[in-house]
Amino acid sequence: MKVKKTILTIIRNLIAWIFSAVCLIPLLLILFNALKDKKAASKMNLFLPELPIQWSNLLTVIEKGKLVTSFLNSLIYSLGSVVLCVFLAALAAYVLSRNRTRVNEFLYMFIVLGITLPINYVALTKVLQFLHLNNTAVGIILLYTAMQLPFMTFLIHGFVAKVPVELDEAAVVDGCGPLRLFFLIIFPLLKPAIATATVLTFLNTWNEFVSPLYFLNRSEQWPMTLSVYNFFGMYFKDWNLVCADILLTSLPVLLVYLFGQKYIVSGMTAGAVKG
């Protein structure tokens, strides 16, 4: 039996390694070709870059692709939507979970329904134009927040249901008001769900391509995803520069995911038991 279990474990590990290697192929392809010269990168193979390594490709992309400006734009949009989305989702999830009236149950289902409904860009354009928010940073942040809010409310709602109601009752008896109750008692207990919502909102916002394409008309306001699209249009023959641009754009997402993956797993599993 021990030999059989050992063999099965080895087979599972081999399968996992094979799948992991396959998933890493696109990333390695981008990394290797970003450090090659123009001629070698045009072959788009997985051979290691020859010496000397072309670190100048990264500097060229940063200068010609205006990545500093687009990086700051992406950072502003992502952080703004994270703060708004997580704050509003936590408040909504707490109220809708604790006060289970028919109206609140309907509101919760109405909000969660936004996960499945498609985005109507024509209607959104009309709304943003009416509010004079089209082609503005505030408008795109509010749009990102509205897009992420249904799922984040659903995620945090399941976690709030696990927090004992007795904590609320004890805090109220001790003289806690509604705001102090939420921010001092409940909110610290929601750290796994809050961290998960923060990481997921940041990643989804950073990777968004269609929305800024429709609602941001000036290149000075474009995030990094649109900068890659624009850069590819200008330098589509220079695959070394294109790969360097993609690498620099993907790097913040990879770092955030690597540092936040444990929170994603803990938060998703913690809120999946009861909702």
C-alpha positions in Angstrom: 0.0 0.0 0.0 2.8 2.4 0.8 4.5 1.7 -2.5 1.2 2.3 -4.3 0.6 5.6 -2.5 4.2 6.7 -3.3 3.8 5.9 -7.0 0.4 7.8 -7.1 2.0 10.8 -5.4 4.9 10.8 -7.9 2.5 10.6 -10.8 0.4 13.5 -9.4 3.4 15.6 -8.9 4.7 14.9 -12.4 1.3 15.9 -13.9 1.3 19.0 -11.8 4.8 19.9 -13.0 3.9 19.3 -16.6 0.8 21.5 -16.4 2.8 24.2 -14.6 5.5 24.1 -17.3 2.9 24.5 -20.0 1.4 27.5 -18.2 4.8 29.1 -17.9 5.7 28.8 -21.6 4.0 32.1 -22.6 5.7 34.0 -19.8 9.1 32.5 -20.6 8.6 33.3 -24.3 7.9 37.0 -23.4 10.8 37.2 -20.9 13.5 35.6 -23.2 12.5 37.6 -26.3 12.3 40.9 -24.3 16.1 40.5 -23.7 17.1 39.7 -27.3 18.0 42.0 -30.2 15.5 42.6 -33.0 16.7 39.8 -35.3 16.8 37.1 -32.7 13.4 38.1 -31.2 11.7 37.9 -34.6 12.1 34.1 -34.5 9.9 34.0 -31.3 11.5 30.9 -29.8 12.3 29.7 -26.3 16.1 29.9 -26.7 17.9 31.8 -24.0 19.0 35.3 -25.0 22.6 35.5 -26.3 25.2 37.7 -24.6 25.2 40.6 -24.3 21.7 40.7 -22.9 19.7 43.6 -24.4 18.6 45.5 -21.2 18.3 48.6 -23.3 15.0 47.2 -24.7 13.4 48.0 -21.3 14.7 51.5 -21.3 13.6 52.1 -24.9 10.1 50.9 -24.1 9.8 53.0 -21.0 10.8 56.1 -23.0 9.0 55.5 -26.3 5.9 53.8 -24.8 5.4 56.5 -22.1 5.1 53.7 -19.5 5.7 56.0 -16.6 2.6 58.0 -17.4 0.5 55.0 -18.1 1.8 53.2 -15.0 0.7 56.1 -12.8 -2.7 56.2 -14.6 -3.2 52.4 -14.0 -2.1 52.9 -10.3 -4.6 55.7 -9.7 -7.5 53.9 -11.4 -6.7 50.6 -9.6 -6.2 52.1 -6.1 -9.2 54.4 -6.5 -11.5 51.5 -7.5 -10.1 49.2 -4.8 -10.8 51.8 -2.0 -14.3 52.5 -3.2 -15.3 49.0 -4.1 -14.0 47.3 -1.0 -15.5 50.0 1.3 -18.9 50.0 -0.3 -19.0 46.2 -0.7 -18.1 45.7 3.0 -20.8 48.1 4.2 -23.5 46.6 1.9 -22.5 43.0 2.8 -22.7 43.7 6.5 -26.1 45.5 6.4 -27.7 42.9 4.0 -26.3 40.0 6.0 -27.3 41.2 9.4 -30.7 42.7 8.6 -32.4 39.9 6.6 -35.7 41.6 5.6 -37.5 40.9 2.3 -36.4 44.2 1.0 -32.8 43.5 1.9 -32.9 40.0 0.4 -34.3 41.5 -2.8 -31.5 44.2 -2.8 -28.9 41.5 -2.3 -30.1 39.4 -5.2 -30.4 42.5 -7.3 -26.8 43.4 -6.6 -25.4 39.9 -7.1 -27.3 39.7 -10.4 -24.8 42.1 -11.7 -22.2 39.3 -11.8 -24.0 37.6 -14.7 -25.4 40.6 -16.6 -23.4 41.8 -19.6 -22.2 45.4 -19.8 -24.1 47.8 -22.0 -21.4 50.2 -23.2 -23.9 52.3 -25.2 -26.0 53.0 -22.1 -22.9 53.6 -20.0 -21.6 56.1 -22.5 -24.9 58.1 -22.4 -24.9 58.1 -18.6 -21.2 59.2 -18.4 -21.9 62.0 -20.9 -25.0 63.1 -19.0 -22.9 63.3 -15.8 -20.0 64.9 -17.6 -17.7 62.1 -16.4 -16.8 60.7 -19.8 -13.0 60.9 -20.5 -12.2 61.6 -16.9 -10.3 59.7 -14.2 -13.3 60.0 -11.8 -15.6 58.5 -14.3 -13.4 55.5 -15.1 -12.8 54.8 -11.4 -16.6 54.9 -10.7 -17.1 52.6 -13.6 -14.5 50.1 -12.4 -16.1 50.2 -9.0 -19.6 49.5 -10.3 -18.2 46.6 -12.4 -16.5 44.9 -9.4 -19.0 45.7 -6.7 -21.5 42.8 -7.3 -18.9 40.0 -6.9 -17.1 41.7 -4.0 -20.4 42.1 -2.2 -21.2 38.5 -2.8 -17.7 37.5 -1.5 -17.8 39.5 1.7 -21.5 38.7 2.4 -20.6 35.0 2.8 -17.8 35.9 5.2 -19.9 38.3 7.3 -22.5 35.5 7.8 -19.8 33.6 9.8 -19.2 36.4 12.3 -21.3 35.7 15.4 -24.2 38.1 15.9 -23.5 38.0 19.6 -20.5 40.3 19.0 -22.9 43.0 17.6 -25.3 42.6 20.6 -22.4 42.8 23.1 -21.1 45.9 21.4 -24.5 47.6 21.4 -25.0 46.8 25.1 -21.6 48.5 25.8 -22.8 51.6 24.0 -21.3 51.2 20.5 -23.0 53.2 17.7 -23.5 51.7 14.2 -20.3 53.2 12.8 -18.1 52.3 15.7 -19.6 48.8 15.7 -18.8 48.2 12.1 -15.3 49.9 11.9 -14.0 48.8 15.3 -15.6 45.4 15.9 -16.7 43.9 12.6 -14.3 45.3 10.0 -11.1 43.9 11.7 -12.7 40.5 11.7 -13.2 40.7 7.9 -9.5 40.9 7.1 -9.3 37.7 5.0 -12.3 38.7 2.9 -11.2 42.3 2.6 -7.7 41.2 1.5 -9.1 38.9 -1.1 -11.5 41.6 -2.4 -8.6 44.0 -2.5 -6.3 41.8 -4.5 -9.0 40.6 -6.9 -10.3 44.2 -7.5 -6.8 45.4 -8.2 -6.0 42.6 -10.6 -9.3 42.9 -12.5 -9.0 46.7 -12.8 -5.3 46.6 -13.8 -6.1 44.1 -16.6 -9.2 45.9 -17.9 -8.9 46.8 -21.6 -12.3 47.4 -23.1 -13.6 50.1 -20.7 -10.7 52.5 -21.0 -10.7 52.0 -24.8 -14.3 53.2 -24.9 -14.3 55.9 -22.2 -10.8 57.4 -22.3 -10.1 59.2 -25.6 -6.9 60.9 -24.7 -3.7 58.9 -24.8 -2.4 60.8 -21.7 -5.1 59.1 -19.6 -4.6 55.6 -20.9 -3.6 52.8 -18.5 -0.8 50.3 -19.3 -3.1 47.9 -21.1 -3.9 50.5 -23.7 -0.3 51.6 -23.9 0.7 48.1 -24.9 -2.0 48.1 -27.6 -0.8 51.5 -28.9 2.9 50.5 -28.7 2.2 47.3 -30.7 0.6 49.4 -33.4 3.7 51.5 -33.8 6.4 48.8 -33.3 4.7 45.6 -34.5 7.9 44.6 -36.4 10.1 45.0 -33.3 9.1 41.9 -31.3 11.9 42.5 -28.8 10.3 45.9 -27.9 6.8 44.5 -27.9 7.8 41.7 -25.6 9.6 44.1 -23.3 6.5 46.3 -23.2 4.3 43.3 -22.3 6.8 42.2 -19.6 6.8 45.6 -17.9 3.0 45.8 -18.1 2.5 42.3 -16.6 5.1 42.7 -13.8 2.9 44.6 -11.3 0.1 42.0 -11.8 2.5 39.1 -11.2 3.9 40.7 -8.0 0.5 41.6 -6.6 -0.8 38.0 -7.3 2.3 36.4 -5.8 2.1 38.4 -2.6 -1.7 38.2 -2.4 -2.4 34.6 -3.4 -2.6 33.3 0.1 -5.2 35.9 1.0 -7.2 34.9 -2.1 -7.3 31.2 -1.1 -8.1 31.9 2.6 -10.8 34.5 1.8 -12.5 32.4 -0.8 -12.6 29.2 1.3 -13.6 31.1 4.4 -16.6 32.7 2.8 -17.7 29.6 0.8 -19.1 27.6 3.7 -22.0 29.8 4.7 -23.7 32.6 2.7 
